[in-house]
Amino acid sequence: MNKPIKLSVLSAAIFLVVPSAMANFEYSGYLRAGVSTTSSGGEQFCFGDGGFGYYSGRLGNECDSYGEIGFTKSVKTEKDQVFAANTMLSVLTDQGAQANDYQSLSEPILSVQQNGAAEIALRQLNVTATGFITPLPEATVWGGKRYYKRKSVEAMDLYYLNNSGYGAGIENVNVSIGDLSFAYVNVQNEQVSGKNNVFGKRSAQNSIFDLRLDEVDLFAGQKLDIALVYSKADPTALQDENNEADDTGLLITTEFYGSFFGFDNRLVLQYANDALADAGFGNQSGLQPETVAWWEGSLESSWRVIDFGTYAVTENIDLDYVGYYAQGKTITSNVPETKPSQWSVILTPTYKWDVNNQTKLELSSTSYTPTFQDSALNLQKIMLAHELSIDAGLADKITLRAYTGVFFGKQAEEVRTADRDGEDSNIRFGIQATASW
């Protein structure tokens, strides 16, 4: 007769204690995975990846599987001060590795040594503290490893400002005209020359100083963000004694954004030089300082202009757009192209049938002229997709899409591997799942 009573008391205790323990505990995540085939047989080929970016747009053009899972535990004091511990892991497969049900983290896929089945990475591990500086109650101090105030073009999966990594800083300091943030991030880069470190590898440590002024009011609801990123090598005494290269670099970013006449638009202007010139030309900008010009095609400077946003054509039709142009200048003239460039135009009209159904048509054209050749590599895309989705807020969205489309141009023609003879006009069919929460 006592057992039911004891179980009831235990159940009640669990019911009361577990929600209390879980209070202020949050989890977040992201996933993408899909299946595809083509008119010539076999899996689709993708032009780009999450690290390089998709200059012809990512719709119908993603061949990897990727997922993130993050956990945050926050504690609030009686004075409304907040501590938060943040963690995140990710899992990634290579292109062509979406093959079987069981994917090992330690074995190659289908005995192809260069295609590891999957890998797990540590993405975030940090602590933030808000409200602990008396004169600056809105400010947050942080330390550890984190995604730091990243800026991207979602349609291209391209980060034009990204100084994530190990570091520390203070952010969201109100200075009347905007919010001021400062961060120090440490980056280790392997080098082709230089003295070996304690692990027998040639590497250089770089100190990145990141100063931001965000949310500056301009006119008619328009705003401005400014970012100054300075990279300086941090050589060891032995590296100093041997006169190892310790180049510095600067990356300047200004971003104008706001809504007007149905447009929700962002305009980005960037300039980079020396150690950050290559970083300012590509994806994940800021994370790849070059303390030594490792080949004659290395860049001395670079600049780019990005304009992207959404235009509400009608109540049921939206037009997403991206205009992108980047140009660099090499340190020497001993290369076929001394001013490499990349441009892209992406137009994505969407018809919304109802709140959960929409059809997209993505048209894109891109051209890349690298330093190692004197002719442009062009690529065009036509992609049609229908999506079932639910949007539960800014970060919460679940989507299932079916798509078909083709690529044209020199880049598509030159995809010649053991299992394919070019991708020009090769029709692809696929289904992809994506979600963020």
C-alpha positions in Angstrom: 0.0 0.0 0.0 3.0 2.3 0.6 4.6 1.9 -2.8 2.0 3.9 -4.8 2.2 6.7 -2.3 6.1 6.8 -2.5 6.0 6.7 -6.3 3.5 9.5 -6.3 5.6 11.6 -4.0 8.7 10.9 -6.1 6.8 11.7 -9.3 5.6 15.0 -7.9 9.1 15.8 -6.8 10.5 15.1 -10.2 7.7 17.1 -11.8 8.7 20.1 -9.7 12.5 19.8 -9.7 13.2 19.0 -13.4 11.5 22.1 -14.8 13.3 24.2 -12.2 16.6 22.6 -13.2 15.8 23.1 -16.9 14.8 26.7 -16.5 17.2 29.0 -18.4 18.5 26.1 -20.3 18.3 26.5 -24.1 19.3 24.5 -27.1 19.8 25.5 -30.7 20.7 23.8 -33.9 20.9 23.7 -37.6 20.7 20.9 -40.2 20.8 20.3 -43.9 20.8 17.0 -45.8 19.4 15.8 -49.1 19.3 13.3 -51.9 19.8 13.9 -55.6 20.2 12.4 -59.1 20.8 13.8 -62.6 19.7 13.2 -66.1 23.1 11.6 -67.0 22.9 9.4 -63.9 24.6 9.6 -60.5 24.7 12.2 -57.8 24.7 16.0 -58.6 27.9 18.0 -58.5 28.0 21.2 -56.5 29.8 24.4 -57.3 31.1 25.6 -54.0 30.7 24.5 -50.3 30.1 26.0 -46.9 33.7 27.1 -46.5 34.2 28.5 -50.0 30.7 29.9 -50.5 28.2 29.4 -53.3 28.8 32.3 -55.7 26.1 31.0 -58.0 23.7 30.6 -55.1 23.1 27.7 -52.7 19.6 26.6 -53.8 19.9 23.2 -55.4 23.6 23.4 -55.1 24.5 21.8 -51.7 26.0 18.3 -51.7 27.2 18.0 -48.2 25.3 17.2 -45.0 25.8 19.6 -42.1 24.4 19.9 -38.6 25.0 22.0 -35.5 23.8 21.4 -32.0 24.3 24.1 -29.3 23.4 24.2 -25.6 23.2 27.3 -23.3 22.8 27.4 -19.6 22.1 30.8 -18.2 21.9 32.0 -14.6 20.3 35.3 -13.5 21.2 37.0 -10.3 19.0 39.0 -8.0 20.4 42.2 -9.6 19.3 41.0 -13.1 22.9 40.2 -14.0 23.2 37.2 -16.3 25.9 34.5 -16.7 25.7 32.2 -19.7 27.7 29.1 -20.6 27.5 28.3 -24.4 28.6 25.1 -26.2 28.2 23.9 -29.8 29.3 20.9 -31.8 28.9 20.4 -35.6 29.0 17.4 -37.9 30.0 17.6 -41.6 30.2 15.3 -44.6 32.2 16.0 -47.8 30.6 16.3 -51.2 30.0 12.8 -52.5 30.0 11.3 -49.0 26.2 11.1 -48.6 26.2 7.4 -49.5 25.0 5.0 -46.8 22.9 4.7 -43.7 25.8 4.3 -41.3 28.4 7.0 -41.5 31.6 6.3 -39.5 33.7 9.2 -38.2 36.9 7.2 -38.6 36.6 5.3 -41.9 36.5 6.6 -45.5 33.3 6.2 -47.5 33.2 3.3 -50.1 37.0 2.8 -49.7 37.8 6.2 -51.2 40.5 7.4 -48.9 40.1 11.1 -49.6 36.4 11.1 -48.8 36.1 10.8 -45.1 32.5 9.9 -44.2 32.0 12.6 -41.6 33.8 14.7 -39.0 32.8 16.4 -35.7 34.1 19.8 -34.9 34.1 22.0 -31.8 32.4 25.3 -32.8 31.7 27.2 -29.6 32.8 26.9 -26.0 32.4 30.2 -24.1 31.0 32.1 -21.2 29.3 35.5 -21.4 28.5 37.9 -18.5 26.0 40.7 -18.9 25.3 43.6 -16.4 28.5 43.2 -14.3 30.1 46.6 -15.2 28.3 49.2 -13.1 28.7 52.1 -15.5 27.8 49.9 -18.5 24.8 47.8 -17.4 23.9 46.8 -20.9 27.4 45.6 -21.8 28.4 41.9 -22.2 31.9 40.6 -21.5 32.9 37.2 -22.9 35.8 34.8 -23.2 36.4 31.4 -24.9 35.6 30.1 -28.3 32.5 31.6 -30.1 30.8 32.8 -33.3 31.6 36.5 -33.1 29.1 38.9 -34.7 29.2 37.1 -38.0 27.8 38.8 -41.1 26.8 36.8 -44.2 24.9 36.7 -47.5 22.6 33.7 -46.7 21.8 33.0 -50.4 25.5 32.4 -51.0 26.4 31.0 -47.5 29.2 33.6 -47.8 30.6 35.3 -44.7 32.0 38.7 -45.6 32.9 39.4 -41.9 33.7 36.5 -39.6 36.3 36.7 -36.8 35.0 33.6 -34.9 37.4 31.6 -32.8 39.2 31.7 -29.5 39.2 35.2 -27.9 37.7 37.6 -25.5 35.9 40.9 -25.6 33.2 43.3 -24.6 30.2 44.1 -26.7 27.0 46.2 -26.9 28.4 49.2 -25.1 26.0 52.1 -25.7 27.9 55.2 -26.8 24.9 57.4 -27.7 25.4 57.2 -31.5 25.4 53.4 -31.5 26.7 50.2 -29.9 30.4 49.7 -29.5 32.1 46.3 -29.3 35.7 45.2 -29.1 37.2 41.7 -29.4 40.6 40.1 -29.4 40.8 36.8 -31.4 43.8 34.5 -31.7 44.4 32.7 -35.0 47.0 30.0 -35.7 48.0 29.6 -39.3 50.2 27.0 -40.9 52.9 28.4 -43.1 55.0 27.1 -46.0 58.1 28.7 -44.5 59.3 29.7 -41.0 60.6 28.0 -37.9 58.8 24.9 -36.5 56.7 25.3 -33.4 56.8 22.9 -30.4 54.8 20.3 -32.4 57.3 20.4 -35.3 54.9 22.4 -37.6 55.6 25.6 -39.3 53.0 28.0 -38.1 52.5 31.6 -37.0 50.2 33.0 -34.3 48.2 36.1 -35.3 46.4 38.5 -33.0 43.2 40.0 -34.5 41.7 43.1 -33.0 38.1 43.7 -34.0 36.4 47.1 -33.3 32.7 47.5 -34.2 30.3 50.4 -34.1 26.7 49.1 -34.8 23.2 50.5 -35.2 24.2 54.1 -36.0 21.1 56.0 -37.0 21.3 57.8 -40.4 18.2 59.1 -42.1 14.7 57.8 -42.9 15.2 54.7 -40.8 18.5 53.8 -42.4 21.3 52.5 -40.2 25.1 52.0 -40.4 27.5 49.4 -39.1 31.3 50.0 -39.1 33.9 47.3 -38.5 37.7 47.8 -38.3 39.7 44.6 -38.1 43.5 44.7 -37.6 45.7 41.6 -37.8 49.2 41.5 -36.4 51.5 38.5 -36.2 52.6 37.5 -32.7 56.0 35.8 -33.4 58.0 33.9 -30.8 61.4 35.1 -29.7 63.0 32.5 -31.9 60.9 33.6 -34.9 61.9 37.2 -34.2 65.6 36.2 -34.1 65.3 34.5 -37.5 63.5 37.5 -39.1 60.4 35.5 -39.9 57.7 37.4 -41.8 55.2 39.2 -39.5 53.0 41.1 -41.9 50.1 43.2 -40.5 46.8 43.7 -42.3 43.6 45.8 -42.1 40.0 45.0 -43.1 37.5 47.9 -43.2 33.8 47.2 -43.5 30.9 49.6 -43.8 27.3 48.4 -44.0 24.3 50.5 -44.8 20.9 48.8 -44.2 17.2 49.6 -43.8 13.8 49.4 -45.5 12.4 51.8 -48.1 9.7 51.6 -50.9 9.2 47.9 -50.3 12.9 47.1 -50.3 14.7 45.5 -47.3 18.3 46.2 -48.4 21.9 45.9 -47.2 24.9 47.6 -49.0 28.4 46.4 -47.9 31.6 48.2 -48.9 35.0 46.6 -47.9 38.7 47.2 -48.3 41.6 45.0 -47.1 45.3 45.1 -47.5 48.5 43.2 -46.7 48.0 40.2 -44.4 44.2 40.4 -44.7 44.0 41.1 -48.5 43.3 37.5 -49.4 40.8 37.2 -46.5 39.0 40.2 -47.7 38.6 38.7 -51.2 37.1 35.4 -50.2 34.7 33.8 -47.8 35.0 33.7 -44.0 36.7 37.1 -44.1 39.1 37.9 -41.3 40.0 34.3 -40.4 42.9 33.8 -42.8 45.7 36.4 -42.1 48.7 35.7 -44.3 51.8 36.7 -42.4 54.0 35.8 -45.4 53.2 36.1 -49.1 53.4 32.4 -49.9 53.3 32.7 -53.7 53.4 35.4 -56.3 49.6 35.3 -56.7 49.1 36.4 -53.1 47.2 39.6 -52.8 48.5 43.0 -51.8 45.0 44.6 -51.5 41.4 43.8 -52.3 38.0 45.5 -52.2 34.4 44.5 -52.8 30.8 45.7 -53.0 27.9 43.6 -52.0 24.2 44.6 -52.3 21.5 42.2 -51.2 18.0 42.1 -49.8 14.3 41.4 -50.5 11.7 43.4 -52.5 8.0 42.9 -51.8 6.6 42.8 -55.4 3.1 42.0 -54.3 1.4 40.4 -51.3 2.2 37.0 -52.6 5.5 37.6 -54.5 8.9 38.4 -53.1 12.1 39.0 -55.0 15.4 38.1 -53.2 18.5 39.6 -54.9 22.3 39.6 -54.6 24.8 41.7 -56.4 28.4 40.9 -55.7 31.8 42.2 -57.0 35.3 41.7 -55.6 38.7 42.6 -57.0 42.2 42.0 -55.8 45.7 43.2 -56.7 48.6 40.7 -56.5 52.0 41.5 -54.9 53.9 40.9 -58.2 53.1 41.0 -61.9 54.6 37.5 -62.5 51.2 35.9 -62.8 48.7 35.6 -65.7 46.1 37.9 -63.9 47.3 40.6 -61.6 43.8 41.8 -60.7 41.7 38.7 -59.9 38.0 39.3 -59.7 34.7 37.7 -58.9 31.2 38.9 -59.7 27.8 37.4 -59.1 24.1 38.3 -59.7 21.4 36.1 -58.1 17.7 36.7 -58.5 15.2 34.6 -56.6 11.5 35.4 -57.1 9.2 33.5 -54.7 5.4 32.9 -55.0 3.7 32.2 -51.7 0.7 29.9 -52.2 -0.1 30.0 -48.5 1.8 30.4 -45.2 3.4 26.9 -45.6 3.8 26.5 -49.4 6.0 28.5 -51.7 7.6 28.1 -55.1 11.0 29.6 -55.9 12.8 30.3 -59.2 16.5 31.1 -58.8 18.5 32.6 -61.7 22.2 33.3 -61.3 25.2 34.3 -63.3 28.8 34.4 -61.9 32.3 34.9 -63.3 35.6 34.3 -61.7 39.0 35.4 -63.1 41.7 33.8 -60.8 45.3 34.9 -60.7 46.6 31.7 -62.3 44.8 32.2 -65.7 44.0 35.1 -67.9 40.4 34.1 -68.9 37.2 34.2 -66.9 35.4 31.1 -65.6 31.7 31.8 -66.0 28.8 29.8 -64.6 25.0 30.2 -65.0 22.2 28.5 -63.1 18.4 28.0 -63.5 16.8 26.3 -60.5 13.1 25.7 -59.7 12.1 24.6 -56.2 8.9 24.0 -54.2 9.1 24.3 -50.4 7.0 23.1 -47.5 8.0 25.2 -44.5 7.0 26.6 -41.2 8.5 29.8 -39.9 8.2 30.1 -36.1 10.3 33.2 -35.7 13.6 34.8 -36.6 15.7 31.7 -35.9 13.2 28.9 -36.0 12.4 27.5 -39.4 11.9 24.0 -40.8 11.9 23.4 -44.6 11.5 20.5 -47.0 12.1 21.3 -50.6 12.0 19.5 -54.0 14.1 21.1 -56.8 15.2 20.7 -60.4 17.5 22.7 -62.5 20.7 23.0 -64.6 24.1 24.8 -64.8 25.7 26.2 -67.9 29.0 27.8 -68.7 32.8 27.2 -68.6 32.9 26.0 -65.0 30.1 23.4 -65.7 31.9 22.2 -68.9 35.2 21.7 -67.1 33.9 19.4 -64.4 35.5 16.3 -65.7 36.2 13.5 -63.2 36.2 9.8 -63.4 32.5 9.5 -63.1 31.3 12.5 -65.1 32.0 14.3 -68.4 31.1 17.8 -67.6 28.0 19.3 -65.9 26.9 21.7 -68.7 23.1 21.2 -69.2 23.0 18.1 -66.9 19.6 18.3 -65.3 19.5 17.6 -61.6 16.6 16.5 -59.3 16.7 16.6 -55.6 15.0 16.8 -52.2 16.6 18.6 -49.3 15.7 19.1 -45.7 16.9 22.2 -43.8 16.1 23.5 -40.4 17.3 26.1 -37.8 16.1 26.5 -34.2 
